Amino acid sequence: MSLTPISKTEYGSYLRNSTSSMRKFVTKLDRKGAILPVLLLEATVTGGRTYQAYKRDGFVEARERVTEESLGAVFWLFGATMAGKLFDKLGQKFLSIPENMPDVGVDSARSPFKNYIAKMAGKIKHSPEYLANFAVGKTIASIITACLFIGYVVPKVNQGITKHIFGKMNKKDPNHEKAPDPYKNKLTLKDARAIFSAKGISINAVENFKGQHKNTTQSGNVSQPSFKGNADAMLRIVQNFEENDVWKLLGTDVGTVSGRTINARNNDERVEIVFRDVASIPFYCFTMPAIVAFMNKKDSFKGLNTKLNPMSAMEVHNNMVEKMAAAGYKEMSVEQFRKLALGDDKNFNKLYEKIFPKQAEAEPKKLFGIFNRKPEKVYRTITLEEFNNIINTNAKDLENPDLIKELAQKMSGLQSEKLNPKTKAFEKILTESQVEDVLKGGWARDPEFMKNVLNNIFEDKLIDINNPKSVAKKTNPLSNPYKYISMNDIEANRAKVLGYVEAIAKDAESKKSNVTFESMLKMNKRNMNKNGIFMALAMGVSALFLSTIIPKIQYYITFLRTGKNSFPGTENLEQSK
C-alpha cells in the first residue's frame, strides 16, 4: 500500500530558510582553512595588545603595537596571496606561463595538473616539470616576500617613527606650556598630540617621567605518473599553501618571528618578541579547531549533530523533510527512518556477497581486491566500466541491475574523469565509499543530493583554460577537472552528512519516540545554536590569550629579567640622551 504524498502547505513551516545571515556567517567561520575567523581574531588582538601596551608604557609603546599589528596583519593575512598573484602576472608576461593554471594537488581520485597537461598538449610552451617548478618557486617566493615585509620592513618603519617622535621632542623648547607633565608615569595620547602640535616642548619632561617610570615595581599587569625531481611531493606541499589559508599564515609566521627577532633593538625586546610570536602561533592556527573538536566530542551526540556546518545541515534537514513528505509520512519509526534515509544494511550485505563473491573473505571487508592500490594509504577507486562489467557478470539475475548501474553512472559525476596513464584516455571512476552508497541506497546517499551538498561545501569558480580572460562563474567543483579537492576532505564531509541523519534517528531513539517533522526541526535548530556557541567559545579563548594573557606574561618576563615594568624597545633611545 502506497501512502499519499503530503502537501507543502502541511510541511512547509518545518523547512529552514537559506537566507539566514547568521547561518551563513557561522558556516563561513566553519570552512576549512577559512580566513574569516583569523581576521575577526586579529581585530580583537590588535585592540587588546594596543590597550595592554598603553597600560604599561603609554602612547609610545601603544603606537608601536597598533602600527605593527595593523600593518603586519594585512601582509600576514593577505601578503602571500597578493604576492602570488603578482608572480603569476610576471610569469605570464616574461616566462610565457599560461593563465588560469590548474590546482596542483593529487590523490587516487584527482589529478587536475595532469588533466591540464593532457588537455593542453601542444598548446603550452613548457614541460610539466617546468610548470611544476614555477608553481613551487612562486609559492616559496610569495611566502618569503610576506615574511620580509612583516619581519623586516614593518619593524624598521615602526622603529623609525619612534625615533622621529623622540627626535621631535628633543628639539622643542623646554619651557613650552604644552609640555608633558613630568610627574606622570607614562606618555598619554594627550601628551602625544602636544608633541606634534606644539611649537616647543621639553624633552626634560619625557626624561623625567621615563626615569620615574622605570624604577616602579611590577603592578600585576600581567599510482600516478611522477614528475622528475620528486615534483609530486613538492606539488602536494604547494597545494596545501594554495588551498588552505592557515598553511599560508603558518608559513609566514616562521619568517616573521625570525625577522622581528633579528631586528629587535636589544635583548630584552628580543625575548619579548620571541615569546609573544611563538606563543601566539597555536592560538592563531590550531586552538580554535581543537576547541571545536573537543566540544563536539563532549556533546551528547558526539558531534553527529554538530560537526556539519549550519548551511549544509539546513540542506540535509530540508531534504529529509521533503523526502518524508513525498513518501506520505508525517512520522516514522526509527528503524523505518534509518532504512529509508541511510539505506538497507542487510540488503547491502547480500548484494556485496553476490556481486563481489571473491571479496567475502577479504580483510578488511571492503571492496578490496578490485581497487587500484598504492604503497601509501589512499582511497581506492574503480572505473565505471569495470564496475558495470562486474554487475553484468555477477548481478544479471537481480531484479534491478540496471538501477544499480544508473545510480553508479550518477555517482561517478561526483568527481571529474580520471586520466588513464596507459591508454591516455579519460575514464569515469567510483570511489570505495561511492560504491557502498550505490549498493546501500537511501535518501541521504542519493548521488544528486550528495553532489549538491558537497558542491556547496566546496564552492568554486569556473576555470576556463581555453579562454583565460572569460568571466568566472560558479561551477561544480566536484567535477571540475582542474580543481583539486582531497579525498580526505570529501570523505570527511560525506561522513558528516550521514552522521547528521544518524543523529536524527538517535534523538528519536533516546526519547523512545518516532521521527517527526517537529523533531527534525528541533535537531536543526540545535545544530545552528551549538555551532554558534562552539565557535564563539573557541574564538573567545583564543582572543583572551592573544590579546591579554600572552602580553601580560610577556611583560612579566621582562619584569623578572630587568626589574622594570616598561617597554624595552625604547631603552636604547633613553640611554643615548
N, C-alpha and C positions, 0 to 999 in steps of 0.2 A: 504494500500500500504506500503510495506516494503522498507526501504532505503538500498542502497548498502554500506557495511562497508568501511570505509576509510583506505587506506593502511598506514603502518607505515612510509613509506617514506614521506607522506604528513603531518603527525602529530608528527613524531619523534623529530623534533627540538624543540618542545614545552615541552618535558619531562625534568625533572630535574635530575641531576647527584647525585647519592648516595655516591660518593667517595669524595665529597667536605669536606676538612679538617675543614674549617671554620664552615660549617653547623654542623658537628659532635661536634666541640668544644662548640659552643653556646648551643647545645642540652644537652651536659654534664653539663653545668652550670645551666640548667633549671630543671634538675631532682629533684624530691622531696627528701629532706634530703641529697642532693649532698654535698660532702665534698670538691670538686674541687674549688668552689668559695671561700670557707673559707680558703683553702690552699693558693690560689693566694692572698687573702686579707692579710693573715698572713705574707706573704713575704713583702708586702708593709708596713705593720705595723712595722715589725722588723726594716726595714731600716729607716722609718720615726722616730720612737721613739729613735733609736740609734743616729740619727742626732740631734734631739732636745735635747737629753741628752748631747751630745758633745758640743752643743752651750751653754748650761747652765753651765756645770761644767767640761768639758773636758774629758780626757781619762777615769778617774776612774768611773764616772757615765755611760759613754758610754759603757765601758767594761761590767759593770753590766747589762745594758739593753740588749746588744746583747747576753750575756750568758743566762739571764733569758728568753728572748723572744724566742731564738732558742731552748734551751733545753725544756722549757715549752711547746712550740708549738708541738714538737714531741710527748710528752706524752699527751698533750691536744687533739691533733687531732687523735692519734692512740693508746694512752695508754690503754684506756678501752677495745678496741678491742683486743689488744695484750694480756692483762691480761685475758680477757675472753677465748681466745684460750688456754692459759696456764692452767686455771682452768678446761677447758674441758679435757685436757690431764691428769691432775691429777685425775679428777673424773673418767675417763675411767680406769686408772691404779689402783686406790685404792678403788673406790666405785662401780666398775662394771657398770658405766653409759654407755649406748650404744653410739656408734659412729654415726655421722650424725643424730643427734636429729632433729626433725622437728621444724618448726616455732610454736609459742605458741599463736598467735592471734586467735580470734574467733569472728564471727558475724553470721548473719542469713544465709549466703550462704557458709561460710567456717569455718571449724574447723579442721585444719591439725593435731593438737595434739591428738584429739580424733580419727581421722582417723589412726594415727600411733599406738595408743594403741590398736585399734580394729584389725589392720592388723598384729600386732606383739604379739597378745595374745598367751601366752605360751612360747614366745621366749625371754622375758625380765624378769630380776630377781626382779624388783622393782614395787611397786604400782604406779598408775598415780600421787597420791599425793606426793610420794617421788620424782619422776622426776620433778614435778612442783615445789616443794620446792627447788630442786637443781638448777633449772633454775633461780628462784628468787634470791637465795643466790649467785649464780655465778655472776649475773648482778650487785648486790649490792657490792660484793667484788671487782669486776673489776673497778667500778667507784671509790670506796674508795682507791684502790691501786693507780690509776692515780692521785687522789686528794692528797694523801700522798706524792707522788713523787714531784708533782708540788708545793704543798703548804709548804712542809717541807724539802725535800731533796735539791731541786734546790736552795731555799733561803740560806740554810746553806752552800752549796758548794760555792755559789756566795759570801757570806759574808766571808767565809774562804779565798777565793782568794784575796779579797780586803785587809784583814788583812795581808796576806802574802806580798802583794805589799808594804803596809806601813811598815811592819817589815823589808823588804829588804832595803827600803830607810833609815831606822833608823840606819842600820849597816854600811852604806857607809861613805867613807872619805868626810868630808865637803868641802874639797878643790879640789875635782876632777874637771878636766876641762869640763867634760860632764854633770855636774850638771845642772838641770833646771834653767832657768833664773828667779831670784826672782821677777822680775818686770812684769812677765807675769801674766794674771788674770786667767789662767787655765792651767792644765797639758795637753800638746798636745801629739799626737801619737809619735812624735819625742822624747819628754821627756820620755815617757813610754818605748820606745826602749832603751834609755840610762840607765834607771833604771835596766833593765835586762842584759844589755851588759857591763856596766862599772864595773870596779873592785872596785870603790869607788864613792860614790855620797852623796851629802849633804841633809839631812832631813831638815836643816835650810831653804833651798830654798823653799821646799814644805810648811813649816810652814809660811814663808813669803808670798807666793802667796795666801795661804789659808786665812791668816789674812787680806790681802788686798782685796781679792775677796768677803769675807763675809760681808764686810762693804759697798759694792757697792749697788746702788739702782736698783730697777726693771727696766729693759730696754725695756719692751714690748714683750719679748719672751713668749709671752703668748700662744527460749526455748530448750536450750541445757542442758544436764545433768551437774550439777555443782560438782566440787570437794569440799572436806571438807575445812573448814577454809577460805572461801571466796577466794580460789585459783584462780578462774576465773578472778576476778578483778585484782589480782596481776599479772597474766599471761598477761593480756592486757597491763599493765604498762611495763612489761619486753619486750613485743613485740615492743612497741614504741621505747625503747632503742636499740633493736637489728636491727630494720629495718630503723631507722632514725638517721643519724649521728649527726644531730643538737641536738636531745634529749641528746645524749651522751655528746656533748660539754656543753650543758646547765647543765646537772647533774654534770659534772666535775667542772664547774665554781663555784658552791656553795662551794664545799670543798676547791677549790683553793683560793678563797677570804679569807676564814676562816684561812687556813694555813698560807698564806702570812701575814695576819694581826697579827696573834699570834707571828710570827717570825720576825716582824719588830723590828729594833734596837732602835727606840724611837717613841714618839707620833707623831712627825711631819712626819716621814716616814710612820707611820701607817695611818695617814689621807690621804696622797698621794695614798697609795695602795688601800684603800677602795674606794676613789673617782674614781681612774683610772679603777679598775677592775669592779666595779658596773656600772659605766657609759659606759663601753665597751660592756657589755653583749648584749644590744639591737642591737648594730651595727654589732655584730658578727652573731646573731641568727635571728633577726626579721626585721631589717631595709631594707635589700635587697629585700626580697619578698614583703614587704609592698610598697616599691617604685615602683616595677614592677607592682603590682596590681593597684596602683594609676595611673600609666601611661596607663595601659590597659583601665581603666575606662575613662580616658580623651581622649583616641584615638577616631577617628571619627566612628569606627565600634564597640566601647565599648568593645573591647577585643575579638570579634568574630574572627577576622583575626589573632590576635597576641597571644592569650593565648596558642595555640597549639605550641609545640616545633618545630623547623625547620625540623628535620628529619621526624617527623610524618606528618607535613604539606606537605612535599615532597611526602610522600606515598599517602596522600589523593589527592593531585593535580594530580599525575600520574594516579591514579585510575580513577578520573573523566575524564581526557583526553582520556584514553583508552576506558572507557565505552561510551563516546560520539562518538568516532570514530567507535566502534563496532556497535553502533546503526545507523551509517550513517550520523551523524550530524557534520557539521563544525561550526554551531552556532545554538543556541536555544533561544526561548523566555524565559523570567524569569519564567513565570508560568509553562511552559513545563519543564524547568530545575528543578524547585523545586519538581514537581510531580515525575519525574524520579529519581532524586538524593536523595530526602528526603522522598519520599513516598506520598501516596494519603490520605490526612486527611479525605476527605469526605467518601471514601471507608472504612477507618478505623472506623469511627463513625458508619457506617451501620453494619459492622462486629461486632463491640463491642456490639451494641444493640441486634443483633441477637444471638450471641454466649453466651453473659452474660446478659440475659434479667433482672435478679434479681438485677443487679448492676446499672441499668439505673438511679435509683433514689438515689443511694448512694452518700454520700458526704465524701471526695471529689470524683469526678467522675473518679475513677481509678478502676482497677481490685481488688476491696477491699475485699469482703467477702470470697473469695476463698483462700486467703493467710494466712499463719501462722502469728499470731500476738503475740508480747511480750510486757510487760509493757513499756520498753524503746523504743525509736524511732529506728526502724530498716527498712531495705529493705525487703519487703515481698517476699516470694518465693512460687512456686507451683511445684509439681513433674511433670515430663514429662508425666507420666502415667495419672495423674489427668487431665492434660491439654488435652491430646488426647481423654480421655473419654468425656470431655465437647464438644470437636469438633465433635466427633461421635454422640453425642446426639443432639446438637443444630445447627450443621452446615453440616449435612449429605446431604442436598439438594443444597448446594453451588456447583458452577461449579468446584472449585478446593480445596476441603477439604484435599485431600492427599498432595497437595503442601504446605498447611499451616502446616501439621504435619511434612513434610520433612524439612521445614525451622526450625521448632521448634526443631527437632532432631539435626540439625546442630548447632543451637543456644545454646543448652544445653552443647555443647562442650567448651563453653567459661568459664566454671568453672568445678572443679572436682565433682565427685559424692559425695553425702552427706549421712552420716550415719544416718539411722533412729533409734533413741534410743529405740523404742518399738520393732521393728522387727529385729534389729541388721543387717539389710540389707543396702547396698549402693544403692542410688537412684539418677537418673538424675534429675536435677532441672532446673527451669527457674526463673529468677528474674522478677519483675514487668516491668521494662523497656525493658527487652528482649522479653516479650510477646507483648509489644507495637511495637517493631521493627518487629517482625514476622508478625503482622497484618497489619502494615503500608507498609512494603516493602520499596524498594528504594535502589539505588546503595550504598549509604553510610551506610545503615543499614544491608547490607548483612553480614551474620554471618562469612563467611570466611574472608572477607575484614576486618571487625571489629576485629576479632581474631588476624589477622596479625599485625594490627596497635597497638593494646593493648599489644600483646606479646613483640613487640619491645620496647614499653614504659617500661614495667616491666621485662626487660631481666633478665634471671635467669640461673642457672646451675643445672644440674640434681642431685638429692639426691637419691641414691640407698641404701635403708635401709637394703636390704638383702646382699649387697656387699659393705660395707663402704669404702674399700680401692680401689674401682674402680675409674678410671679416670673420673673426672667430665666433662660433656659436656653440651652445651646449650640445653635447652628443652623448652617446652611450659609452662610458669609459670602460666597461667590462669587455666590450667587443672592439674597442679601438685598437688596431694593430700596432700603433705607435705609442701607446700608453702602457706604463708598467704599474701593475698593482700586484703586490706579492701575494702568493697563495696563503701565506700565514695570515695576512690581513683579511682576505676573503673568507677563509675558513673560520677565523675568529668571529667575524660579523655574522656569518651564517649560523654559528652556534648561538650567538646572542639572540637572533630572531627565533630560532627553535626553542631556546631557553625561556624567552618571554611567553611563548604559547604554553610551555610546560608549567610556568608559574601560575597561569590562569587555572589550569587543572589542579595544581597543588593547593591553591587557595580554596577552591570549592571542596576539595578532598578533606582539607583540615577542618573545614566548617561542617562537613558531612551534609553538604547541600549540592544542588545542581549548578551547572554553569549557565548563567543568565546574562542578558544584555547589561543589566544593572551591575552584576558582579564584575564583568569585564571593564565597565566604565570606571568602577572604583579602583581596579588594578592599574588602569591607565593613568588616573589622577595620582595614584601612589607613585608611579614611575616618574612623573613630572616633578612632584614635590620632593621625593628622595634625591633625584639627580641634582636638583637645585640646592638642596641642603648639603649634600656631599661636596659639591663643587665649591659652595660658599665656605664651608669649613676648611677645605683644602687650601683655598686661596687665603683665607684668614690666617691660618697657621703660618703659611709661607710669608705673608706680608708682615706678620708680627715679628718673625725672626729677622727678615731682611731690613725692615725699616727701623726697628727698635732694639731688639735683643743683641744682634750682631754688632751694631755700633756701640752699644753700652759695654759689651765685653771688650771690643776693640779699644775703647777709651780706658777701661780698667787695666788692660795690659800695659798701655803707655804709662799710666799712673804707677803701676808696680815697678816698671823699668826706670822711670825718671823722677818719681815723686811729684810730678806736675800734672795737673788736670787742664792741659792746654793743647792747642793744635801744634804738632811738631813741624808741620810744613813751613812755618814762618820763623822757626828757631834761628836759622842761619841769617835771615834778614835782620832779626833783632840783635844778634851778636855783632853784626857789621856796623851798627850805629854807634 
